[in-house]
Amino acid sequence: MLLSGIVVPCYNEAKRIDQAAMIKHAKHGSMLLLVDDGSSDDTAQIIRDLSQNSQIECLVLDQNKGKAEAVRQGMLHLYNHYPEIEYLGFADADLATPLAGMEDLLIDMKCDKSLLMVLGSRWKHLGARIERNEKRHYMGRIFATLISNLFKLPIYDSQCGAKWFDRKVINVLFGSPFVSRWFFDVELLVRLGKAYPETLPAREIPLDVGTEVDDSRINWTDMLKAPLELMRIRKYYRNWSTEEISANNS
């Protein structure tokens, strides 16, 4: 019986999607839902071929809507079509966090039933193999400082594409579209905080293995816009009410 599923958003990933790794993982790991976000290359056909495996499914969106919406649609698809899945996560198509690393994160979540969300963190530490571009590392530190100051969230790496969620908060976190096309990870934490104002049931967990692919979709120009984008997010959620979106939805 399926207990966990991972959404993998894909946009023009034909040249770098690791088909062998996904097929290998499908033999013993979580179910994979590959979401094509209106790609203009052969990505849709590749993930259709991969979905011939019983543990891999594909969802093809008609047009490009951005990573945030691709992840949201994928999470809702798993939630609505697989009621037996208790834990839902998402990972980047480049597998910067290996699928085995995703499974390790899930173990941490299962060991602490108070957690409703866990976040992978690309934090260099002894015994780990974390490979990060120096410039992007510093961009991440600036971004983390902005988040900490604006939202009072002491987070180290909000943008790491490796996260898990308990089924009971999927409607709260993914039920409505996100404000930001790229920084929806921040919105997830804000939404969870609105639903659980006393104690945020989330934990950031250092990854043991993590790489960074050169053709990241976020660049310096995007990061220069980050302060305004984060201010827009803060303004939008200022009046968000737990009466409107309840954590009891299931």
HUFEN-V992058 format. One record per pair of residues at least 4 apart in sequence whose ideal C-beta (glycine too) atoms are under 8 Angstrom apart, sorted by the first residue. I is the first residue (numbers start at 1). J is the second residue. Records with the same first field share a line. If there is no record, write none. Layout:
I->J ; J
This chain:
1->84
2->30 ; 31 ; 82 ; 84 ; 85
3->30 ; 84 ; 85 ; 86 ; 87
4->30 ; 31 ; 85 ; 86 ; 87 ; 88 ; 89 ; 106 ; 164
5->30 ; 31 ; 32 ; 33 ; 78 ; 82 ; 85 ; 87 ; 88 ; 89
6->30 ; 31 ; 32 ; 33 ; 88 ; 89 ; 90 ; 91 ; 99 ; 102
7->33 ; 35 ; 71 ; 74 ; 75 ; 77 ; 78 ; 88 ; 89 ; 90 ; 91
8->22 ; 32 ; 33 ; 34 ; 35 ; 74 ; 90 ; 91 ; 92 ; 93
9->35 ; 37 ; 67 ; 70 ; 71 ; 74 ; 90 ; 92 ; 93
10->17 ; 34 ; 35 ; 36 ; 37 ; 39 ; 43 ; 47 ; 70 ; 93
11->36 ; 37 ; 38 ; 39 ; 43 ; 64 ; 67 ; 70 ; 93 ; 217
12->39 ; 40 ; 41 ; 43
13->17 ; 39 ; 41 ; 43 ; 46 ; 93 ; 94
14->39 ; 41 ; 42 ; 43 ; 46
15->41
16->93 ; 94 ; 213 ; 215
17->22 ; 43 ; 46 ; 47 ; 93 ; 94
18->22 ; 94 ; 95
19->23 ; 46 ; 50
20->24
21->25 ; 95 ; 98 ; 99
22->26 ; 32 ; 34 ; 50 ; 56 ; 99
23->27 ; 50 ; 53 ; 56
25->29 ; 30 ; 32 ; 99 ; 100
26->31 ; 32 ; 53 ; 54 ; 55 ; 56
27->55
29->55 ; 99 ; 100 ; 102 ; 103
30->87 ; 89 ; 99 ; 102 ; 103 ; 106
31->55 ; 56 ; 57 ; 78 ; 82 ; 85
32->55 ; 56 ; 57 ; 99
33->56 ; 57 ; 58 ; 59 ; 74 ; 77 ; 78
34->47 ; 50 ; 51 ; 56 ; 57 ; 58 ; 59 ; 93
35->58 ; 59 ; 60 ; 61 ; 70 ; 71 ; 73 ; 74 ; 77
36->43 ; 44 ; 47 ; 58 ; 59 ; 60 ; 61
37->61 ; 64 ; 65 ; 66 ; 67 ; 69 ; 70
38->61 ; 62 ; 63 ; 64 ; 65
39->43 ; 44 ; 64
42->46
43->47
44->48 ; 58 ; 60
45->49
46->50
47->51 ; 58 ; 60
48->58 ; 60
50->56 ; 58
51->56 ; 57 ; 58
52->56
59->73 ; 74 ; 77
61->65 ; 69 ; 70 ; 73
65->69 ; 70 ; 73
66->70 ; 181 ; 182
67->71 ; 181 ; 182 ; 184 ; 217
68->72 ; 177 ; 178 ; 180 ; 181 ; 182 ; 184
69->73 ; 177 ; 178 ; 181
70->74
71->75 ; 90 ; 174 ; 184
72->76 ; 174 ; 177 ; 178 ; 184
73->77
74->78 ; 90
75->79 ; 88 ; 90 ; 165 ; 170 ; 173 ; 174
76->80 ; 170 ; 174 ; 175
77->81
78->82 ; 85 ; 88
79->85 ; 88 ; 167 ; 170 ; 171 ; 174
85->167
86->166 ; 167
87->106 ; 109 ; 110 ; 164 ; 165 ; 166 ; 167
88->164 ; 165 ; 167 ; 170
89->102 ; 105 ; 106 ; 162 ; 163 ; 164 ; 165
90->161 ; 162 ; 163
91->95 ; 97 ; 99 ; 102 ; 161 ; 162
92->96 ; 97 ; 161 ; 162
94->213
95->99
96->161 ; 210 ; 211 ; 212 ; 213
97->101 ; 102 ; 120 ; 160 ; 161 ; 162 ; 207 ; 209 ; 210
98->102 ; 209
99->103
100->104 ; 209
101->105 ; 120 ; 162 ; 207 ; 208 ; 209 ; 210
102->106 ; 120 ; 162 ; 164
103->107
104->108 ; 207 ; 208
105->109 ; 118 ; 120 ; 162 ; 164 ; 205 ; 207
106->110 ; 118 ; 164
107->111
108->112 ; 115 ; 118 ; 203 ; 205
109->115 ; 118 ; 164 ; 166
112->203
114->201
115->166 ; 201 ; 202 ; 203
116->165 ; 166 ; 168 ; 169 ; 192 ; 196 ; 201 ; 202
117->163 ; 164 ; 165 ; 166 ; 169 ; 173 ; 188 ; 189 ; 192 ; 201 ; 202 ; 203
118->163 ; 164 ; 202 ; 203 ; 204 ; 205
119->155 ; 157 ; 158 ; 160 ; 162 ; 163 ; 185 ; 202 ; 203 ; 204 ; 205
120->157 ; 160 ; 161 ; 162 ; 163 ; 204 ; 205 ; 207 ; 210
121->156 ; 157 ; 160 ; 204 ; 205 ; 206 ; 207
122->130 ; 132 ; 140 ; 157 ; 160 ; 207 ; 210 ; 212
123->128 ; 130 ; 156 ; 157 ; 206 ; 207
124->128 ; 130 ; 132
125->130 ; 206
127->208
128->206 ; 207 ; 208 ; 209 ; 210
129->208 ; 209 ; 210
130->207 ; 209 ; 210
131->210 ; 211 ; 212
132->136 ; 137 ; 140 ; 210 ; 212
133->137 ; 212 ; 214
134->138
135->139 ; 220
136->140 ; 212 ; 216
137->141
138->142
139->143 ; 220 ; 223
140->144 ; 157 ; 159
141->145
142->146 ; 223 ; 226
143->147 ; 158 ; 159 ; 223 ; 226
144->148 ; 155 ; 156 ; 157 ; 158
145->149
146->150 ; 226 ; 227 ; 230
147->151 ; 153 ; 155 ; 158 ; 186 ; 230
148->152 ; 153 ; 154 ; 155
150->230 ; 231 ; 234
151->186 ; 189 ; 190 ; 193 ; 230 ; 234
153->158 ; 186 ; 189 ; 193
155->189 ; 204
156->204
157->204
158->185 ; 186 ; 189
159->183 ; 185 ; 218
160->207 ; 210
162->207
163->185 ; 188
165->169 ; 170 ; 173
167->250
168->247 ; 248 ; 249 ; 250
169->173 ; 192 ; 195 ; 247
170->174 ; 175
171->175 ; 245 ; 249 ; 250
172->191 ; 192 ; 195 ; 245 ; 246 ; 247 ; 249
173->188 ; 191 ; 192
175->245 ; 249
176->245
178->184 ; 187
179->184 ; 187 ; 232 ; 233 ; 236 ; 237
180->184 ; 186 ; 187 ; 229 ; 232 ; 233
182->217 ; 218 ; 222 ; 229
183->187 ; 226 ; 229 ; 230 ; 233
184->188
185->189
186->190 ; 230 ; 233
187->191 ; 233 ; 237
188->192
189->193 ; 200 ; 202
190->194 ; 233 ; 234 ; 237 ; 240
191->195 ; 237 ; 240 ; 245
192->196 ; 200 ; 201 ; 202
193->197 ; 200
194->237 ; 240 ; 241 ; 242 ; 245
195->242 ; 245 ; 246 ; 247
196->200 ; 201 ; 247
197->242
212->216
218->222 ; 223
219->223
220->224
221->225
222->226
225->229
226->230
227->231
228->232
229->233
230->234
231->235
232->236
233->237
234->238
236->240
240->244 ; 245
241->245
242->246 ; 247
245->249
